[in-house]
Amino acid sequence: MKAPVERYEQQLLEALRAFLQSEPARLLLTEKEEWARLWEAAAQQKVLPMAADALAPALRTGGGEAILAAVRKTAVQTMTVQFHRSAIFLELYQKLLEKGTRPLVVKGILCRELYPKPDLRISADEDLLVAGEELPTVLAVLRKAGMTVEDPDAEQVLACRDSRTGLYLELHRTLFPASSEVYGGLNRFFDDAFTCAVEVPVEGGHVWSLCPESHLLYLILHSFKHFLHSGFGIRQVCDICLFTEAYGAEVNWNRLADRLAKARADVFAANLLAIGREHLGVSRYPEAAEAWMAGFGDELDCGDLLADLLASGIYGSSSLSRQHSSLITLNAVKAGTGSGGGAHRVLRTVFPPRKDLLRAYPYLERYPWLLPAAWVQRIGRYQNQSGGTESARESLSIGTQRVELLKKYRVIR
């Protein structure tokens, strides 16, 4: 893998740097095709309004109105919708407080507050961590407000949607799926989430959330979870780096570093902050954070990580091949040290053990000898979903490359 060299990627990073620093953006592109690729990448990364806002002054001055016109309407509409949904969410959250509940807000509106123009940092949803005993009351309030609760018996996340306003909430019983063999154990770092909760002012009101140290840890580990699957985008890096600037002085960096190391996410996290410093102009980290980063020496090499996240789109959804590649990376993490090497990991991906297939093929519970038939059925279903043999090969290629990335950042050996 290599660091990004495409000009449209450089322009996207420059636009985000300028937006975050409230500075004029430099124009690096000249060709119409390059601009089309830039806007496509910005939309895929869910940062189109921020990029358009940063580039608008230079484009207007340089006679690039036609280039800007291609995305202006979308950017303005997105910003307007975000503004209204934020206001609706805060009204609804106030009703939850009035009913005596105190769900904790994570990501979403709290990350938006870190940006120079909050409503240009869009969110698809708002996330709430809800205590088990408060969940029935929270659901009653949401239903009374006209929201539909999808699958109320879901193991970890309950999706709630308002078809009139488009507001979408995710109610978390736990911050990570407890049943996950790969990252279910991360929940142990948040056992004190409710007892250590803090009240955070936001424009138009206040919300309760994780304490700054836990919230930063969660932002990092949430991106880490997606990194283990098929990737994550540049917007999450912006969130993490801005949060570190704003609240890093309130963090016990020795304790944070210890927890990141236990999750095998410490090299990963240090390189996220390096991306902010080297490519986004975010550099006002506290001395303790800088000292921790410096301790990684040559492992502070963020080029490949940046290339991966620019290729992945938001939450690794840039292509079906990339999404399906998570079968390989997750199996590599499950294998830990990767005994048996790359061939072992690929074989485990194509021919997983019976216990990993019970949910998808329940007949294996009664007829374990049908495991080979389940393998054949699974391969056929995968090829139909991914578009055939060529896409399957592409998924294997992406997955194999990303396993090397996991090794580089010491997630696995």
Phi and psi in degrees as a GROMACS rama.xvg file:
@    title "Ramachandran Plot"
@    xaxis  label "Phi"
@    yaxis  label "Psi"
@TYPE xy
-144.39  161.473  LYS-2
-67.4393  153.161  ALA-3
-64.3201  135.597  PRO-4
-125.48  -7.17066  VAL-5
-61.7686  137.11  GLU-6
-64.6979  -36.7279  ARG-7
-67.3244  -30.6597  TYR-8
-69.6091  -40.7139  GLU-9
-62.4872  -38.8118  GLN-10
-66.7415  -37.8945  GLN-11
-63.222  -44.8821  LEU-12
-63.8017  -38.9298  LEU-13
-65.2012  -40.8018  GLU-14
-63.5278  -42.4819  ALA-15
-68.1872  -40.0706  LEU-16
-58.1582  -47.7384  ARG-17
-63.7756  -41.0816  ALA-18
-63.5393  -47.3863  PHE-19
-65.2604  -32.1037  LEU-20
-96.8712  2.78808  GLN-21
53.7801  46.4064  SER-22
-122.326  161.354  GLU-23
-67.1946  140.788  PRO-24
-89.7511  142.657  ALA-25
-86.4331  143.271  ARG-26
-91.0373  125.835  LEU-27
-112.563  -12.6077  LEU-28
-104.006  152.663  LEU-29
-130.257  -29.1871  THR-30
-91.7471  143.679  GLU-31
-58.1802  -40.2217  LYS-32
-63.5898  -36.5025  GLU-33
-65.8182  -40.9708  GLU-34
-64.6821  -38.2588  TRP-35
-62.4213  -41.0047  ALA-36
-67.3041  -36.2648  ARG-37
-61.5113  -51.5066  LEU-38
-63.8513  -36.4615  TRP-39
-63.1864  -44.4863  GLU-40
-65.3995  -41.3493  ALA-41
-63.5938  -39.0034  ALA-42
-67.7672  -41.088  ALA-43
-63.6748  -34.3978  GLN-44
-87.0692  -0.7494  GLN-45
60.9574  38.2913  LYS-46
-127.224  19.2093  VAL-47
-58.6261  -47.0982  LEU-48
-59.3976  -39.4831  PRO-49
-67.1249  -43.9617  MET-50
-64.9974  -43.8624  ALA-51
-64.062  -40.4568  ALA-52
-63.4139  -41.2922  ASP-53
-71.0225  -33.1562  ALA-54
-89.1922  -16.4204  LEU-55
-56.0498  -48.5889  ALA-56
-58.4637  -45.8181  PRO-57
-68.2632  -36.4362  ALA-58
-67.2148  -41.2432  LEU-59
-64.6533  -42.7366  ARG-60
-65.6629  -37.5522  THR-61
-91.3079  12.5486  GLY-62
75.8121  27.639  GLY-63
-101.914  33.2513  GLY-64
-59.3813  -38.3094  GLU-65
-64.7949  -37.0524  ALA-66
-65.3564  -40.6152  ILE-67
-72.338  -35.0506  LEU-68
-61.5261  -27.0983  ALA-69
-63.4515  -23.8608  ALA-70
-126.751  -5.08798  VAL-71
-58.7957  -46.6698  ARG-72
-60.7405  -45.4494  LYS-73
-62.1428  -43.2349  THR-74
-63.3865  -44.119  ALA-75
-66.8127  -43.3716  VAL-76
-62.2242  -42.5654  GLN-77
-62.2362  -44.3614  THR-78
-63.249  -42.3494  MET-79
-63.9831  -44.8023  THR-80
-61.3915  -42.4871  VAL-81
-62.8549  -41.8829  GLN-82
-58.5686  -47.383  PHE-83
-68.1477  -40.6768  HIS-84
-66.5417  -35.4398  ARG-85
-63.438  -42.7347  SER-86
-64.3903  -42.4048  ALA-87
-64.4072  -41.1804  ILE-88
-61.8377  -44.4361  PHE-89
-64.6461  -36.7165  LEU-90
-63.1117  -43.3948  GLU-91
-67.2362  -39.1216  LEU-92
-63.8096  -38.2068  TYR-93
-61.5114  -37.309  GLN-94
-64.75  -36.2415  LYS-95
-64.9401  -40.7848  LEU-96
-64.8547  -39.9491  LEU-97
-64.6825  -25.6101  GLU-98
-86.5125  6.32013  LYS-99
86.744  6.4616  GLY-100
-95.2185  162.033  THR-101
-143.637  65.7163  ARG-102
-65.1816  148.526  PRO-103
-97.7228  126.904  LEU-104
-84.1128  132.148  VAL-105
-129.298  150.494  VAL-106
56.7125  -140.568  LYS-107
43.8112  -119.439  GLY-108
-61.6941  -30.8869  ILE-109
-71.3519  -33.9409  LEU-110
-70.989  -38.9449  CYS-111
-59.5776  -35.5666  ARG-112
-63.2532  -16.607  GLU-113
-80.211  -14.8702  LEU-114
-92.0509  153.431  TYR-115
-58.7519  -37.4816  PRO-116
-126.796  90.2616  LYS-117
-55.2072  -39.0816  PRO-118
-73.9024  -6.75784  ASP-119
-86.5855  -12.3125  LEU-120
-93.8985  99.4989  ARG-121
-83.3729  154.578  ILE-122
-131.427  134.865  SER-123
-74.0193  -26.7931  ALA-124
-153.693  176.444  ASP-125
-119.566  137.186  GLU-126
-108.693  133.039  ASP-127
-127.394  131.3  LEU-128
-93.4283  120.433  LEU-129
-116.845  130.067  VAL-130
-65.6053  142.027  ALA-131
-54.0957  -41.7078  GLY-132
-71.7799  -18.7488  GLU-133
-93.8227  -11.0481  GLU-134
-59.0297  -45.188  LEU-135
-58.2965  -40.9175  PRO-136
-67.1157  -43.0566  THR-137
-60.0974  -45.2168  VAL-138
-63.8976  -38.0705  LEU-139
-63.8083  -42.3886  ALA-140
-63.4689  -43.8042  VAL-141
-65.6051  -42.4673  LEU-142
-63.8802  -40.3694  ARG-143
-63.2841  -31.0129  LYS-144
-80.5417  0.172002  ALA-145
97.7808  10.6856  GLY-146
-89.3047  145.879  MET-147
-98.3017  129.875  THR-148
-96.927  117.127  VAL-149
-92.1152  125.698  GLU-150
52.4136  70.0922  ASP-151
-63.9333  -13.0675  PRO-152
-98.4  12.8755  ASP-153
-57.2328  145.382  ALA-154
-61.7966  -47.0045  GLU-155
-119.829  -47.753  GLN-156
-119.657  127.589  VAL-157
-102.897  120.677  LEU-158
-88.5538  131.782  ALA-159
-127.748  130.398  CYS-160
-133.965  140.895  ARG-161
-110.151  106.795  ASP-162
-67.4261  -19.5007  SER-163
-78.3187  -43.9249  ARG-164
-101.781  -17.6179  THR-165
84.3621  0.584489  GLY-166
-64.9075  133.284  LEU-167
-129.984  123.592  TYR-168
-115.603  146.856  LEU-169
-119.977  117.376  GLU-170
-95.7147  119.161  LEU-171
-99.0421  123.958  HIS-172
-72.9184  -39.3617  ARG-173
-136.817  160.679  THR-174
-74.959  -24.5331  LEU-175
-133.177  150.035  PHE-176
-59.1794  117.061  PRO-177
-63.3472  -27.0384  ALA-178
-84.0498  -5.96649  SER-179
-69.8111  126.765  SER-180
-69.3322  -25.8279  GLU-181
-86.503  -46.6754  VAL-182
-133.307  10.9809  TYR-183
-60.2913  -30.9852  GLY-184
-68.296  -12.2264  GLY-185
-66.858  -20.9466  LEU-186
-60.3656  -23.3714  ASN-187
-63.428  -23.6049  ARG-188
-75.1741  -8.35407  PHE-189
-122.907  26.0555  PHE-190
-62.3341  -27.4085  ASP-191
-99.9311  20.3233  ASP-192
-54.518  -44.8385  ALA-193
-81.3739  -35.3844  PHE-194
-71.3346  -27.0359  THR-195
-103.914  14.7552  CYS-196
-63.5017  152.648  ALA-197
-129.238  153.753  VAL-198
-90.4947  129.636  GLU-199
-121.041  124.512  VAL-200
-74.0909  138.216  PRO-201
-132.31  162.109  VAL-202
-62.6466  118.567  GLU-203
97.9896  2.63356  GLY-204
161.238  -150.628  GLY-205
-147.417  156.916  HIS-206
-138.477  162.786  VAL-207
-98.1926  144.081  TRP-208
-150.388  178.277  SER-209
-60.9433  153.86  LEU-210
-63.3357  157.224  CYS-211
-52.417  -41.9566  PRO-212
-64.032  -45.0427  GLU-213
-67.9713  -36.0659  SER-214
-67.917  -41.7738  HIS-215
-63.3492  -43.1053  LEU-216
-59.4537  -42.8654  LEU-217
-65.2036  -43.4532  TYR-218
-57.6565  -42.6543  LEU-219
-67.7079  -47.5295  ILE-220
-70.2672  -28.4226  LEU-221
-65.6714  -44.2206  HIS-222
-65.3765  -37.3768  SER-223
-61.0608  -41.6127  PHE-224
-57.698  -45.8599  LYS-225
-69.7673  -31.0275  HIS-226
-61.0131  -38.677  PHE-227
-69.7065  -25.4464  LEU-228
-82.8071  -94.7245  HIS-229
-129.784  5.15428  SER-230
122.969  178.857  GLY-231
-150.567  172.252  PHE-232
-108.651  178.45  GLY-233
-70.0877  -24.814  ILE-234
-63.6313  -37.9435  ARG-235
-64.6441  -34.1597  GLN-236
-64.6988  -43.1991  VAL-237
-58.3855  -45.7212  CYS-238
-57.3555  -49.57  ASP-239
-64.8634  -44.1571  ILE-240
-68.9291  -41.424  CYS-241
-66.3924  -38.2302  LEU-242
-64.5166  -39.3618  PHE-243
-64.6484  -40.4041  THR-244
-60.8338  -45.735  GLU-245
-75.5115  -38.3254  ALA-246
-122.962  0.99274  TYR-247
-58.4866  -29.5858  GLY-248
-68.7997  -18.5501  ALA-249
-92.788  4.07308  GLU-250
-100.214  137.357  VAL-251
-82.7379  99.9089  ASN-252
-70.8937  -26.666  TRP-253
-65.6759  -43.4435  ASN-254
-69.967  -42.1517  ARG-255
-61.44  -44.8108  LEU-256
-61.8983  -39.2399  ALA-257
-64.2747  -42.2699  ASP-258
-69.2287  -38.994  ARG-259
-63.8148  -39.198  LEU-260
-64.841  -40.355  ALA-261
-65.0353  -29.4619  LYS-262
-87.0466  -0.843934  ALA-263
60.71  33.0201  ARG-264
-118.223  12.2606  ALA-265
-73.581  -45.9843  ASP-266
-64.3894  -40.6472  VAL-267
-56.4882  -50.2418  PHE-268
-64.4927  -42.5711  ALA-269
-60.9964  -37.2443  ALA-270
-74.5421  -26.8522  ASN-271
-61.8917  -46.3051  LEU-272
-65.7418  -31.4435  LEU-273
-66.2179  -36.8165  ALA-274
-61.2118  -43.8194  ILE-275
-60.4153  -41.591  GLY-276
-72.121  -42.6223  ARG-277
-85.6265  -25.3354  GLU-278
-124.869  -16.5269  HIS-279
-119.672  1.90115  LEU-280
71.9178  12.2178  GLY-281
-92.2893  105.532  VAL-282
-139.035  4.64586  SER-283
-89.3746  57.7357  ARG-284
-82.0946  151.957  TYR-285
-66.2409  158.331  PRO-286
-58.1751  -37.0765  GLU-287
-63.3648  -37.5347  ALA-288
-68.848  -42.4607  ALA-289
-62.4567  -41.5104  GLU-290
-65.0006  -39.8751  ALA-291
-63.5375  -44.1418  TRP-292
-62.6601  -43.3265  MET-293
-60.6772  -28.1239  ALA-294
-66.3443  -12.5823  GLY-295
-86.5762  -9.5379  PHE-296
54.2446  -126.132  GLY-297
-68.5137  -15.4759  ASP-298
-73.2301  -10.7506  GLU-299
-82.9776  80.9615  LEU-300
-140.255  91.0724  ASP-301
-91.5805  1.03152  CYS-302
-58.3341  -48.4056  GLY-303
-68.456  -36.248  ASP-304
-64.7208  -41.7517  LEU-305
-63.5702  -43.6589  LEU-306
-60.3883  -41.1514  ALA-307
-65.8267  -44.0948  ASP-308
-73.3704  -28.8492  LEU-309
-70.5703  -29.8654  LEU-310
-81.7283  -20.8864  ALA-311
-82.9242  -26.7084  SER-312
74.1549  -179.541  GLY-313
-65.3174  124.517  ILE-314
55.718  34.0535  TYR-315
67.3537  28.6823  GLY-316
-104.071  20.0333  SER-317
-67.0306  -24.8196  SER-318
-157.84  157.882  SER-319
-64.5346  -35.968  LEU-320
-60.9889  -41.4787  SER-321
-67.4442  -42.6236  ARG-322
-60.8126  -42.9446  GLN-323
-71.5735  -19.3155  HIS-324
-65.797  -15.348  SER-325
-62.9077  -22.0887  SER-326
-57.8674  -37.6971  LEU-327
-76.3324  -47.384  ILE-328
-65.8193  -41.1643  THR-329
-65.9988  -38.7939  LEU-330
-67.1879  -33.1462  ASN-331
-64.7799  -41.0489  ALA-332
-67.98  -40.5122  VAL-333
-59.2304  -37.0022  LYS-334
-72.807  -11.965  ALA-335
69.22  -101.414  GLY-336
-77.5659  -4.46143  THR-337
75.533  38.0199  GLY-338
-57.3873  135.516  SER-339
96.262  -10.8429  GLY-340
76.0143  -169.722  GLY-341
-61.7176  -39.3356  GLY-342
-60.6665  -40.5087  ALA-343
-61.1838  -42.4543  HIS-344
-66.121  -41.589  ARG-345
-65.1293  -42.936  VAL-346
-61.9025  -40.5514  LEU-347
-65.6919  -33.7135  ARG-348
-67.393  -44.6293  THR-349
-77.0355  -36.7256  VAL-350
-125.253  71.4227  PHE-351
-70.0714  159.646  PRO-352
-66.4383  161.034  PRO-353
-55.9832  -41.1126  ARG-354
-61.8649  -27.5766  LYS-355
-78.3906  -11.2192  ASP-356
-110.502  -2.18436  LEU-357
-60.7281  -38.2987  LEU-358
-67.3054  -43.5352  ARG-359
-77.0132  -30.3377  ALA-360
-131.46  77.9646  TYR-361
-62.2187  -19.4519  PRO-362
-63.5762  -16.8979  TYR-363
-68.6135  -20.2726  LEU-364
-64.0785  -42.1377  GLU-365
-91.8345  -30.3074  ARG-366
-125.635  71.411  TYR-367
-60.1059  -23.8654  PRO-368
-70.7716  -8.18572  TRP-369
-88.0723  12.2806  LEU-370
-54.4381  -45.233  LEU-371
-58.0402  -36.9001  PRO-372
-65.2249  -38.2414  ALA-373
-64.4977  -38.373  ALA-374
-59.406  -47.2463  TRP-375
-62.5784  -43.8128  VAL-376
-62.3774  -41.2892  GLN-377
-66.0619  -43.8693  ARG-378
-61.9169  -42.5465  ILE-379
-63.2343  -42.6418  GLY-380
-63.7101  -41.8278  ARG-381
-62.683  -43.4229  TYR-382
-66.184  -36.0172  GLN-383
-65.5699  -40.4906  ASN-384
-69.7116  -39.4817  GLN-385
-90.2878  -4.94743  SER-386
96.8699  16.9828  GLY-387
110.061  -172.104  GLY-388
-63.0133  -40.1287  THR-389
-62.9356  -42.8965  GLU-390
-65.5693  -34.5397  SER-391
-63.7682  -41.927  ALA-392
-63.025  -39.7362  ARG-393
-63.7976  -39.9955  GLU-394
-61.9512  -42.8875  SER-395
-62.9189  -39.0851  LEU-396
-65.1691  -47.4337  SER-397
-62.5867  -44.2774  ILE-398
-61.7676  -42.1216  GLY-399
-63.5528  -42.4283  THR-400
-62.9813  -39.0602  GLN-401
-74.2553  -26.143  ARG-402
-62.5723  -39.921  VAL-403
-62.9484  -33.8588  GLU-404
-66.4905  -40.4944  LEU-405
-61.5581  -36.2237  LEU-406
-67.7656  -44.5072  LYS-407
-57.7808  -40.9373  LYS-408
-96.8645  22.7157  TYR-409
58.2863  27.8042  ARG-410
-73.2619  -39.2375  VAL-411
-131.755  168.503  ILE-412
